[in-house]
Amino acid sequence: AVATTIQQILACAPGAIAETKKLLRRARFEDPAALVEHAAAVFAKAARGPEGEEGLRAFIERRKPSWAS
């Protein structure tokens, strides 16, 4: 189960992983409900950025994104 989870994480965009880690660190000290709008803004920015574009392009072309091994 751990190996499967690690493989799933490694298939994610590196920038998205970094932003998720930042949100998780903040959630340890802040009310998670208070982070919802911030998390939505972070997600929207990532979706419109280069990784989001590559992820969508890879999905449409039915291939793995450039960051996936």
All heavy atoms as a GROMACS GRO file, in nm:
protein
  520
    1ALA      N    1   0.083  -0.119   0.000
    1ALA     CA    2   0.000   0.000   0.000
    1ALA      C    3   0.088   0.126   0.000
    1ALA      O    4   0.056   0.223  -0.068
    1ALA     CB    5  -0.093   0.000   0.120
    2VAL      N    6   0.198   0.122   0.075
    2VAL     CA    7   0.287   0.240   0.081
    2VAL      C    8   0.350   0.263  -0.055
    2VAL      O    9   0.355   0.376  -0.104
    2VAL     CB   10   0.394   0.222   0.190
    2VAL    CG1   11   0.496   0.334   0.184
    2VAL    CG2   12   0.330   0.217   0.328
    3ALA      N   13   0.398   0.156  -0.119
    3ALA     CA   14   0.461   0.170  -0.250
    3ALA      C   15   0.362   0.225  -0.353
    3ALA      O   16   0.398   0.311  -0.434
    3ALA     CB   17   0.515   0.036  -0.297
    4THR      N   18   0.238   0.181  -0.347
    4THR     CA   19   0.135   0.230  -0.439
    4THR      C   20   0.110   0.379  -0.416
    4THR      O   21   0.102   0.457  -0.511
    4THR     CB   22   0.004   0.152  -0.420
    4THR    OG1   23   0.029   0.014  -0.450
    4THR    CG2   24  -0.106   0.204  -0.511
    5THR      N   25   0.101   0.417  -0.291
    5THR     CA   26   0.078   0.558  -0.257
    5THR      C   27   0.195   0.645  -0.304
    5THR      O   28   0.174   0.752  -0.361
    5THR     CB   29   0.057   0.575  -0.105
    5THR    OG1   30  -0.056   0.496  -0.067
    5THR    CG2   31   0.033   0.720  -0.068
    6ILE      N   32   0.317   0.598  -0.284
    6ILE     CA   33   0.434   0.673  -0.330
    6ILE      C   34   0.432   0.688  -0.481
    6ILE      O   35   0.460   0.798  -0.533
    6ILE     CB   36   0.564   0.605  -0.282
    6ILE    CG1   37   0.577   0.622  -0.131
    6ILE    CG2   38   0.686   0.663  -0.354
    6ILE    CD1   39   0.687   0.541  -0.068
    7GLN      N   40   0.398   0.584  -0.553
    7GLN     CA   41   0.390   0.593  -0.699
    7GLN      C   42   0.284   0.693  -0.742
    7GLN      O   43   0.304   0.768  -0.838
    7GLN     CB   44   0.362   0.455  -0.760
    7GLN     CG   45   0.478   0.360  -0.753
    7GLN     CD   46   0.603   0.417  -0.821
    7GLN    OE1   47   0.598   0.473  -0.930
    7GLN    NE2   48   0.716   0.406  -0.753
    8GLN      N   49   0.171   0.697  -0.672
    8GLN     CA   50   0.066   0.792  -0.705
    8GLN      C   51   0.114   0.936  -0.681
    8GLN      O   52   0.086   1.025  -0.761
    8GLN     CB   53  -0.060   0.764  -0.624
    8GLN     CG   54  -0.128   0.636  -0.665
    8GLN     CD   55  -0.240   0.596  -0.571
    8GLN    OE1   56  -0.244   0.637  -0.455
    8GLN    NE2   57  -0.332   0.515  -0.622
    9ILE      N   58   0.186   0.956  -0.572
    9ILE     CA   59   0.239   1.090  -0.542
    9ILE      C   60   0.341   1.131  -0.648
    9ILE      O   61   0.340   1.245  -0.696
    9ILE     CB   62   0.300   1.094  -0.401
    9ILE    CG1   63   0.189   1.080  -0.296
    9ILE    CG2   64   0.379   1.223  -0.379
    9ILE    CD1   65   0.239   1.057  -0.156
   10LEU      N   66   0.429   1.039  -0.686
   10LEU     CA   67   0.531   1.071  -0.786
   10LEU      C   68   0.473   1.100  -0.924
   10LEU      O   69   0.537   1.164  -1.006
   10LEU     CB   70   0.634   0.958  -0.794
   10LEU     CG   71   0.722   0.940  -0.671
   10LEU    CD1   72   0.810   0.816  -0.685
   10LEU    CD2   73   0.806   1.064  -0.645
   11ALA      N   74   0.350   1.057  -0.947
   11ALA     CA   75   0.285   1.084  -1.075
   11ALA      C   76   0.225   1.225  -1.080
   11ALA      O   77   0.181   1.270  -1.184
   11ALA     CB   78   0.176   0.980  -1.101
   12CYS      N   79   0.225   1.293  -0.967
   12CYS     CA   80   0.169   1.429  -0.959
   12CYS      C   81   0.273   1.533  -1.000
   12CYS      O   82   0.392   1.510  -0.994
   12CYS     CB   83   0.123   1.457  -0.817
   12CYS     SG   84  -0.012   1.350  -0.763
   13ALA      N   85   0.222   1.648  -1.037
   13ALA     CA   86   0.309   1.759  -1.076
   13ALA      C   87   0.391   1.806  -0.956
   13ALA      O   88   0.336   1.826  -0.848
   13ALA     CB   89   0.225   1.873  -1.130
   14PRO      N   90   0.522   1.823  -0.973
   14PRO     CA   91   0.608   1.863  -0.861
   14PRO      C   92   0.566   1.994  -0.795
   14PRO      O   93   0.569   2.006  -0.673
   14PRO     CB   94   0.746   1.876  -0.924
   14PRO     CG   95   0.739   1.805  -1.053
   14PRO     CD   96   0.596   1.802  -1.095
   15GLY      N   97   0.527   2.091  -0.874
   15GLY     CA   98   0.483   2.219  -0.816
   15GLY      C   99   0.356   2.203  -0.735
   15GLY      O  100   0.339   2.266  -0.630
   16ALA      N  101   0.265   2.119  -0.783
   16ALA     CA  102   0.141   2.093  -0.710
   16ALA      C  103   0.170   2.025  -0.578
   16ALA      O  104   0.108   2.056  -0.476
   16ALA     CB  105   0.046   2.009  -0.795
   17ILE      N  106   0.264   1.933  -0.577
   17ILE     CA  107   0.303   1.866  -0.453
   17ILE      C  108   0.360   1.967  -0.355
   17ILE      O  109   0.325   1.967  -0.236
   17ILE     CB  110   0.405   1.753  -0.481
   17ILE    CG1  111   0.338   1.640  -0.559
   17ILE    CG2  112   0.464   1.700  -0.350
   17ILE    CD1  113   0.434   1.534  -0.607
   18ALA      N  114   0.446   2.056  -0.402
   18ALA     CA  115   0.506   2.157  -0.315
   18ALA      C  116   0.399   2.248  -0.255
   18ALA      O  117   0.403   2.279  -0.135
   18ALA     CB  118   0.608   2.240  -0.393
   19GLU      N  119   0.302   2.291  -0.335
   19GLU     CA  120   0.195   2.377  -0.284
   19GLU      C  121   0.108   2.302  -0.184
   19GLU      O  122   0.063   2.360  -0.084
   19GLU     CB  123   0.112   2.434  -0.399
   19GLU     CG  124   0.185   2.534  -0.484
   19GLU     CD  125   0.234   2.656  -0.406
   19GLU    OE1  126   0.163   2.702  -0.313
   19GLU    OE2  127   0.343   2.705  -0.437
   20THR      N  128   0.082   2.175  -0.210
   20THR     CA  129   0.002   2.094  -0.118
   20THR      C  130   0.074   2.081   0.016
   20THR      O  131   0.011   2.091   0.123
   20THR     CB  132  -0.026   1.955  -0.178
   20THR    OG1  133  -0.098   1.973  -0.300
   20THR    CG2  134  -0.106   1.869  -0.083
   21LYS      N  135   0.205   2.060   0.012
   21LYS     CA  136   0.282   2.052   0.137
   21LYS      C  137   0.271   2.182   0.216
   21LYS      O  138   0.256   2.179   0.338
   21LYS     CB  139   0.429   2.021   0.108
   21LYS     CG  140   0.455   1.879   0.066
   21LYS     CD  141   0.605   1.862   0.038
   21LYS     CE  142   0.641   1.722   0.002
   21LYS     NZ  143   0.787   1.709  -0.022
   22LYS      N  144   0.278   2.295   0.147
   22LYS     CA  145   0.265   2.424   0.215
   22LYS      C  146   0.127   2.437   0.282
   22LYS      O  147   0.117   2.482   0.395
   22LYS     CB  148   0.284   2.540   0.117
   22LYS     CG  149   0.426   2.558   0.069
   22LYS     CD  150   0.430   2.673  -0.032
   22LYS     CE  151   0.563   2.679  -0.102
   22LYS     NZ  152   0.563   2.783  -0.209
   23LEU      N  153   0.023   2.396   0.210
   23LEU     CA  154  -0.111   2.403   0.267
   23LEU      C  155  -0.125   2.311   0.388
   23LEU      O  156  -0.187   2.347   0.489
   23LEU     CB  157  -0.215   2.366   0.162
   23LEU     CG  158  -0.241   2.470   0.053
   23LEU    CD1  159  -0.324   2.411  -0.059
   23LEU    CD2  160  -0.308   2.593   0.112
   24LEU      N  161  -0.067   2.192   0.379
   24LEU     CA  162  -0.074   2.098   0.492
   24LEU      C  163  -0.001   2.152   0.613
   24LEU      O  164  -0.047   2.135   0.727
   24LEU     CB  165  -0.018   1.961   0.451
   24LEU     CG  166  -0.105   1.883   0.354
   24LEU    CD1  167  -0.031   1.759   0.304
   24LEU    CD2  168  -0.237   1.845   0.418
   25ARG      N  169   0.114   2.216   0.591
   25ARG     CA  170   0.187   2.276   0.703
   25ARG      C  171   0.103   2.385   0.770
   25ARG      O  172   0.099   2.395   0.892
   25ARG     CB  173   0.322   2.331   0.656
   25ARG     CG  174   0.428   2.223   0.644
   25ARG     CD  175   0.567   2.284   0.630
   25ARG     NE  176   0.588   2.353   0.503
   25ARG     CZ  177   0.627   2.294   0.390
   25ARG    NH1  178   0.649   2.165   0.387
   25ARG    NH2  179   0.644   2.364   0.280
   26ARG      N  180   0.037   2.467   0.689
   26ARG     CA  181  -0.047   2.573   0.746
   26ARG      C  182  -0.167   2.514   0.820
   26ARG      O  183  -0.208   2.566   0.925
   26ARG     CB  184  -0.098   2.666   0.636
   26ARG     CG  185   0.007   2.761   0.585
   26ARG     CD  186  -0.048   2.856   0.484
   26ARG     NE  187  -0.152   2.942   0.541
   26ARG     CZ  188  -0.214   3.038   0.473
   26ARG    NH1  189  -0.183   3.061   0.348
   26ARG    NH2  190  -0.306   3.111   0.531
   27ALA      N  191  -0.222   2.406   0.766
   27ALA     CA  192  -0.341   2.345   0.827
   27ALA      C  193  -0.312   2.288   0.966
   27ALA      O  194  -0.403   2.272   1.046
   27ALA     CB  195  -0.397   2.236   0.736
   28ARG      N  196  -0.185   2.261   0.994
   28ARG     CA  197  -0.149   2.211   1.127
   28ARG      C  198  -0.170   2.318   1.233
   28ARG      O  199  -0.192   2.286   1.350
   28ARG     CB  200  -0.003   2.167   1.130
   28ARG     CG  201   0.024   2.042   1.047
   28ARG     CD  202   0.171   2.006   1.042
   28ARG     NE  203   0.230   1.999   1.175
   28ARG     CZ  204   0.356   2.034   1.202
   28ARG    NH1  205   0.434   2.077   1.106
   28ARG    NH2  206   0.404   2.024   1.323
   29PHE      N  207  -0.161   2.446   1.196
   29PHE     CA  208  -0.166   2.554   1.292
   29PHE      C  209  -0.287   2.646   1.275
   29PHE      O  210  -0.312   2.730   1.359
   29PHE     CB  211  -0.038   2.638   1.283
   29PHE     CG  212   0.086   2.555   1.304
   29PHE    CD1  213   0.168   2.522   1.199
   29PHE    CD2  214   0.118   2.508   1.430
   29PHE    CE1  215   0.281   2.445   1.218
   29PHE    CE2  216   0.231   2.431   1.451
   29PHE     CZ  217   0.313   2.399   1.345
   30GLU      N  218  -0.358   2.630   1.165
   30GLU     CA  219  -0.474   2.716   1.138
   30GLU      C  220  -0.597   2.628   1.120
   30GLU      O  221  -0.587   2.510   1.090
   30GLU     CB  222  -0.451   2.797   1.010
   30GLU     CG  223  -0.332   2.891   1.016
   30GLU     CD  224  -0.310   2.965   0.885
   30GLU    OE1  225  -0.409   3.000   0.819
   30GLU    OE2  226  -0.193   2.988   0.850
   31ASP      N  227  -0.713   2.689   1.135
   31ASP     CA  228  -0.838   2.618   1.112
   31ASP      C  229  -0.846   2.584   0.963
   31ASP      O  230  -0.843   2.674   0.879
   31ASP     CB  231  -0.954   2.708   1.153
   31ASP     CG  232  -1.090   2.645   1.125
   31ASP    OD1  233  -1.097   2.523   1.104
   31ASP    OD2  234  -1.189   2.720   1.126
   32PRO      N  235  -0.855   2.455   0.928
   32PRO     CA  236  -0.860   2.418   0.786
   32PRO      C  237  -0.973   2.487   0.710
   32PRO      O  238  -0.956   2.521   0.593
   32PRO     CB  239  -0.880   2.266   0.789
   32PRO     CG  240  -0.818   2.224   0.919
   32PRO     CD  241  -0.849   2.337   1.014
   33ALA      N  242  -1.084   2.512   0.775
   33ALA     CA  243  -1.194   2.581   0.707
   33ALA      C  244  -1.153   2.721   0.664
   33ALA      O  245  -1.201   2.771   0.562
   33ALA     CB  246  -1.316   2.586   0.799
   34ALA      N  247  -1.064   2.782   0.739
   34ALA     CA  248  -1.017   2.916   0.705
   34ALA      C  249  -0.924   2.915   0.584
   34ALA      O  250  -0.900   3.019   0.523
   34ALA     CB  251  -0.945   2.978   0.824
   35LEU      N  252  -0.872   2.799   0.548
   35LEU     CA  253  -0.780   2.788   0.436
   35LEU      C  254  -0.848   2.756   0.303
   35LEU      O  255  -0.782   2.751   0.200
   35LEU     CB  256  -0.675   2.680   0.465
   35LEU     CG  257  -0.579   2.707   0.579
   35LEU    CD1  258  -0.491   2.585   0.604
   35LEU    CD2  259  -0.493   2.828   0.548
   36VAL      N  260  -0.978   2.736   0.306
   36VAL     CA  261  -1.048   2.691   0.185
   36VAL      C  262  -1.031   2.790   0.070
   36VAL      O  263  -0.996   2.750  -0.042
   36VAL     CB  264  -1.197   2.664   0.214
   36VAL    CG1  265  -1.275   2.640   0.086
   36VAL    CG2  266  -1.211   2.545   0.308
   37GLU      N  267  -1.053   2.918   0.095
   37GLU     CA  268  -1.040   3.015  -0.014
   37GLU      C  269  -0.896   3.024  -0.063
   37GLU      O  270  -0.872   3.034  -0.184
   37GLU     CB  271  -1.091   3.152   0.032
   37GLU     CG  272  -1.242   3.158   0.036
   37GLU     CD  273  -1.292   3.298   0.051
   37GLU    OE1  274  -1.233   3.391  -0.009
   37GLU    OE2  275  -1.393   3.315   0.123
   38HIS      N  276  -0.802   3.020   0.029
   38HIS     CA  277  -0.661   3.023  -0.011
   38HIS      C  278  -0.627   2.900  -0.095
   38HIS      O  279  -0.561   2.911  -0.199
   38HIS     CB  280  -0.571   3.030   0.112
   38HIS     CG  281  -0.426   3.024   0.079
   38HIS    ND1  282  -0.358   3.127   0.016
   38HIS    CD2  283  -0.334   2.925   0.099
   38HIS    CE1  284  -0.232   3.092  -0.003
   38HIS    NE2  285  -0.215   2.970   0.047
   39ALA      N  286  -0.672   2.783  -0.050
   39ALA     CA  287  -0.646   2.659  -0.125
   39ALA      C  288  -0.708   2.665  -0.264
   39ALA      O  289  -0.646   2.621  -0.362
   39ALA     CB  290  -0.700   2.538  -0.048
   40ALA      N  291  -0.827   2.721  -0.275
   40ALA     CA  292  -0.892   2.734  -0.406
   40ALA      C  293  -0.812   2.826  -0.497
   40ALA      O  294  -0.796   2.797  -0.617
   40ALA     CB  295  -1.034   2.786  -0.388
   41ALA      N  296  -0.759   2.934  -0.442
   41ALA     CA  297  -0.678   3.026  -0.522
   41ALA      C  298  -0.549   2.960  -0.568
   41ALA      O  299  -0.507   2.977  -0.683
   41ALA     CB  300  -0.647   3.153  -0.442
   42VAL      N  301  -0.485   2.884  -0.479
   42VAL     CA  302  -0.362   2.812  -0.514
   42VAL      C  303  -0.391   2.712  -0.625
   42VAL      O  304  -0.315   2.700  -0.723
   42VAL     CB  305  -0.302   2.743  -0.390
   42VAL    CG1  306  -0.191   2.646  -0.428
   42VAL    CG2  307  -0.250   2.848  -0.292
   43PHE      N  308  -0.502   2.638  -0.612
   43PHE     CA  309  -0.539   2.540  -0.714
   43PHE      C  310  -0.564   2.608  -0.848
   43PHE      O  311  -0.515   2.561  -0.952
   43PHE     CB  312  -0.662   2.462  -0.671
   43PHE     CG  313  -0.713   2.370  -0.778
   43PHE    CD1  314  -0.653   2.246  -0.798
   43PHE    CD2  315  -0.818   2.406  -0.859
   43PHE    CE1  316  -0.697   2.162  -0.899
   43PHE    CE2  317  -0.863   2.323  -0.959
   43PHE     CZ  318  -0.803   2.200  -0.980
   44ALA      N  319  -0.639   2.718  -0.848
   44ALA     CA  320  -0.670   2.788  -0.973
   44ALA      C  321  -0.543   2.838  -1.041
   44ALA      O  322  -0.528   2.826  -1.163
   44ALA     CB  323  -0.765   2.903  -0.945
   45LYS      N  324  -0.451   2.892  -0.962
   45LYS     CA  325  -0.325   2.941  -1.018
   45LYS      C  326  -0.245   2.826  -1.080
   45LYS      O  327  -0.191   2.837  -1.190
   45LYS     CB  328  -0.242   3.010  -0.910
   45LYS     CG  329  -0.112   3.067  -0.960
   45LYS     CD  330  -0.036   3.136  -0.850
   45LYS     CE  331   0.097   3.187  -0.901
   45LYS     NZ  332   0.178   3.249  -0.797
   46ALA      N  333  -0.240   2.712  -1.010
   46ALA     CA  334  -0.167   2.595  -1.062
   46ALA      C  335  -0.233   2.541  -1.188
   46ALA      O  336  -0.163   2.503  -1.283
   46ALA     CB  337  -0.160   2.487  -0.955
   47ALA      N  338  -0.364   2.538  -1.191
   47ALA     CA  339  -0.435   2.485  -1.308
   47ALA      C  340  -0.411   2.569  -1.432
   47ALA      O  341  -0.408   2.517  -1.544
   47ALA     CB  342  -0.584   2.475  -1.278
   48ARG      N  343  -0.391   2.700  -1.412
   48ARG     CA  344  -0.367   2.790  -1.526
   48ARG      C  345  -0.219   2.801  -1.562
   48ARG      O  346  -0.184   2.859  -1.663
   48ARG     CB  347  -0.421   2.929  -1.494
   48ARG     CG  348  -0.571   2.937  -1.488
   48ARG     CD  349  -0.619   3.080  -1.476
   48ARG     NE  350  -0.554   3.154  -1.368
   48ARG     CZ  351  -0.604   3.172  -1.246
   48ARG    NH1  352  -0.719   3.119  -1.214
   48ARG    NH2  353  -0.538   3.241  -1.155
   49GLY      N  354  -0.132   2.745  -1.480
   49GLY     CA  355   0.011   2.755  -1.502
   49GLY      C  356   0.065   2.648  -1.594
   49GLY      O  357  -0.010   2.566  -1.648
   50PRO      N  358   0.196   2.646  -1.612
   50PRO     CA  359   0.260   2.550  -1.703
   50PRO      C  360   0.233   2.403  -1.668
   50PRO      O  361   0.208   2.323  -1.758
   50PRO     CB  362   0.409   2.581  -1.690
   50PRO     CG  363   0.416   2.720  -1.637
   50PRO     CD  364   0.292   2.740  -1.555
   51GLU      N  365   0.233   2.370  -1.539
   51GLU     CA  366   0.205   2.230  -1.503
   51GLU      C  367   0.060   2.193  -1.534
   51GLU      O  368   0.033   2.083  -1.582
   51GLU     CB  369   0.233   2.206  -1.355
   51GLU     CG  370   0.379   2.194  -1.323
   51GLU     CD  371   0.405   2.162  -1.178
   51GLU    OE1  372   0.314   2.173  -1.093
   51GLU    OE2  373   0.519   2.125  -1.148
   52GLY      N  374  -0.030   2.286  -1.508
   52GLY     CA  375  -0.171   2.260  -1.541
   52GLY      C  376  -0.191   2.240  -1.689
   52GLY      O  377  -0.263   2.150  -1.733
   53GLU      N  378  -0.126   2.325  -1.768
   53GLU     CA  379  -0.136   2.313  -1.914
   53GLU      C  380  -0.078   2.179  -1.961
   53GLU      O  381  -0.136   2.112  -2.046
   53GLU     CB  382  -0.064   2.428  -1.981
   53GLU     CG  383  -0.134   2.561  -1.963
   53GLU     CD  384  -0.056   2.676  -2.025
   53GLU    OE1  385   0.039   2.651  -2.102
   53GLU    OE2  386  -0.093   2.792  -1.996
   54GLU      N  387   0.037   2.141  -1.907
   54GLU     CA  388   0.100   2.014  -1.946
   54GLU      C  389   0.011   1.896  -1.904
   54GLU      O  390  -0.006   1.801  -1.980
   54GLU     CB  391   0.239   2.001  -1.884
   54GLU     CG  392   0.300   1.862  -1.891
   54GLU     CD  393   0.322   1.807  -2.031
   54GLU    OE1  394   0.307   1.880  -2.131
   54GLU    OE2  395   0.355   1.687  -2.041
   55GLY      N  396  -0.045   1.904  -1.785
   55GLY     CA  397  -0.133   1.796  -1.739
   55GLY      C  398  -0.255   1.780  -1.828
   55GLY      O  399  -0.293   1.669  -1.865
   56LEU      N  400  -0.317   1.891  -1.864
   56LEU     CA  401  -0.434   1.886  -1.952
   56LEU      C  402  -0.395   1.836  -2.090
   56LEU      O  403  -0.464   1.751  -2.148
   56LEU     CB  404  -0.499   2.024  -1.961
   56LEU     CG  405  -0.623   2.033  -2.049
   56LEU    CD1  406  -0.731   1.937  -2.000
   56LEU    CD2  407  -0.674   2.176  -2.053
   57ARG      N  408  -0.284   1.887  -2.143
   57ARG     CA  409  -0.237   1.844  -2.276
   57ARG      C  410  -0.209   1.693  -2.275
   57ARG      O  411  -0.248   1.622  -2.367
   57ARG     CB  412  -0.112   1.921  -2.316
   57ARG     CG  413  -0.070   1.900  -2.460
   57ARG     CD  414   0.048   1.987  -2.502
   57ARG     NE  415   0.033   2.127  -2.468
   57ARG     CZ  416   0.106   2.191  -2.376
   57ARG    NH1  417   0.202   2.128  -2.310
   57ARG    NH2  418   0.087   2.318  -2.351
   58ALA      N  419  -0.143   1.645  -2.170
   58ALA     CA  420  -0.114   1.502  -2.160
   58ALA      C  421  -0.242   1.420  -2.153
   58ALA      O  422  -0.253   1.314  -2.216
   58ALA     CB  423  -0.027   1.475  -2.037
   59PHE      N  424  -0.340   1.469  -2.079
   59PHE     CA  425  -0.469   1.399  -2.069
   59PHE      C  426  -0.536   1.390  -2.206
   59PHE      O  427  -0.581   1.284  -2.248
   59PHE     CB  428  -0.560   1.471  -1.969
   59PHE     CG  429  -0.696   1.413  -1.960
   59PHE    CD1  430  -0.719   1.297  -1.888
   59PHE    CD2  431  -0.803   1.474  -2.024
   59PHE    CE1  432  -0.846   1.242  -1.880
   59PHE    CE2  433  -0.931   1.420  -2.016
   59PHE     CZ  434  -0.952   1.303  -1.944
   60ILE      N  435  -0.540   1.503  -2.276
   60ILE     CA  436  -0.604   1.506  -2.408
   60ILE      C  437  -0.530   1.415  -2.506
   60ILE      O  438  -0.593   1.345  -2.587
   60ILE     CB  439  -0.611   1.650  -2.462
   60ILE    CG1  440  -0.712   1.729  -2.377
   60ILE    CG2  441  -0.647   1.655  -2.610
   60ILE    CD1  442  -0.710   1.878  -2.403
   61GLU      N  443  -0.397   1.415  -2.498
   61GLU     CA  444  -0.316   1.334  -2.589
   61GLU      C  445  -0.301   1.189  -2.541
   61GLU      O  446  -0.232   1.110  -2.604
   61GLU     CB  447  -0.178   1.399  -2.607
   61GLU     CG  448  -0.186   1.534  -2.676
   61GLU     CD  449  -0.054   1.608  -2.677
   61GLU    OE1  450   0.046   1.556  -2.624
   61GLU    OE2  451  -0.051   1.720  -2.731
   62ARG      N  452  -0.362   1.157  -2.428
   62ARG     CA  453  -0.360   1.022  -2.371
   62ARG      C  454  -0.216   0.972  -2.349
   62ARG      O  455  -0.177   0.864  -2.393
   62ARG     CB  456  -0.439   0.925  -2.457
   62ARG     CG  457  -0.584   0.962  -2.463
   62ARG     CD  458  -0.660   0.870  -2.554
   62ARG     NE  459  -0.795   0.920  -2.568
   62ARG     CZ  460  -0.903   0.847  -2.556
   62ARG    NH1  461  -0.893   0.718  -2.531
   62ARG    NH2  462  -1.022   0.899  -2.569
   63ARG      N  463  -0.139   1.057  -2.282
   63ARG     CA  464  -0.002   1.021  -2.250
   63ARG      C  465   0.027   1.067  -2.108
   63ARG      O  466  -0.051   1.143  -2.049
   63ARG     CB  467   0.096   1.086  -2.347
   63ARG     CG  468   0.091   1.240  -2.343
   63ARG     CD  469   0.200   1.303  -2.427
   63ARG     NE  470   0.186   1.448  -2.432
   63ARG     CZ  471   0.224   1.534  -2.338
   63ARG    NH1  472   0.281   1.489  -2.227
   63ARG    NH2  473   0.207   1.664  -2.353
   64LYS      N  474   0.138   1.023  -2.056
   64LYS     CA  475   0.180   1.068  -1.924
   64LYS      C  476   0.237   1.209  -1.935
   64LYS      O  477   0.301   1.241  -2.034
   64LYS     CB  478   0.285   0.974  -1.865
   64LYS     CG  479   0.232   0.839  -1.828
   64LYS     CD  480   0.341   0.756  -1.761
   64LYS     CE  481   0.285   0.620  -1.721
   64LYS     NZ  482   0.384   0.541  -1.648
   65PRO      N  483   0.216   1.291  -1.832
   65PRO     CA  484   0.277   1.424  -1.834
   65PRO      C  485   0.429   1.414  -1.824
   65PRO      O  486   0.483   1.312  -1.782
   65PRO     CB  487   0.216   1.494  -1.712
   65PRO     CG  488   0.164   1.385  -1.626
   65PRO     CD  489   0.136   1.268  -1.714
   66SER      N  490   0.495   1.520  -1.860
   66SER     CA  491   0.642   1.519  -1.867
   66SER      C  492   0.707   1.487  -1.734
   66SER      O  493   0.818   1.432  -1.731
   66SER     CB  494   0.693   1.655  -1.918
   66SER     OG  495   0.651   1.758  -1.829
   67TRP      N  496   0.643   1.517  -1.621
   67TRP     CA  497   0.704   1.491  -1.490
   67TRP      C  498   0.686   1.348  -1.443
   67TRP      O  499   0.752   1.306  -1.350
   67TRP     CB  500   0.648   1.588  -1.385
   67TRP     CG  501   0.501   1.576  -1.370
   67TRP    CD1  502   0.434   1.478  -1.299
   67TRP    CD2  503   0.402   1.659  -1.426
   67TRP    NE1  504   0.299   1.497  -1.310
   67TRP    CE2  505   0.277   1.608  -1.387
   67TRP    CE3  506   0.408   1.773  -1.504
   67TRP    CZ2  507   0.158   1.668  -1.424
   67TRP    CZ3  508   0.289   1.830  -1.541
   67TRP    CH2  509   0.165   1.779  -1.502
   68ALA      N  510   0.597   1.272  -1.505
   68ALA     CA  511   0.571   1.134  -1.462
   68ALA      C  512   0.678   1.041  -1.518
   68ALA      O  513   0.714   1.050  -1.635
   68ALA     CB  514   0.433   1.088  -1.509
   69SER      N  515   0.729   0.955  -1.431
   69SER     CA  516   0.835   0.864  -1.476
   69SER      C  517   0.781   0.741  -1.544
   69SER      O  518   0.667   0.709  -1.540
   69SER     CB  519   0.921   0.823  -1.356
   69SER     OG  520   0.842   0.772  -1.252
   0.00000   0.00000   0.00000
